[in-house]
Amino acid sequence: MPRFYLERFANERMQIATVDRRTRARRASAIRETAAEKDFYTAINTEGAKDGKTEHLLSHIEGNAARAIKNILNPVFPLFPRGRKTAPTCACSLPSRKYAAS
């Protein structure tokens, strides 16, 4: 889950409420540690080395989308040209990221 998205739901300490699926216990969790897994989209290339190209691409898309969404929420219109393209791209990729993490 992109951190910029979770920030919209966080308290002043940048925490969100989370629920343990097994115990149903609720607790506050830092957004940096919530819905995140290091190198989730990193692949192993044909030479056996880690390949972070997908991670890098998603990071780039999310960074641009975060700026576009902040502009939408803080009304800066019209959106800058790149924002018109990246906000929908990121929004469309969120469902695929959810299913990949399941």
QUICOR-V599312 format. One record per helix or strand of 2 or more residues. SS is the DSSP state (2 for helix, 1 for strand). FROM is the first residue (numbers start at 0). TO is the last residue. Records with the same first field share a line. If there is no record, write none. Layout:
# QUICOR-V599312
SS = FROM-TO ; FROM-TO
This chain:
# QUICOR-V599312
2 = 2-6 ; 30-32 ; 52-72 ; 80-100
1 = 14-18 ; 25-29 ; 42-43 ; 49-50
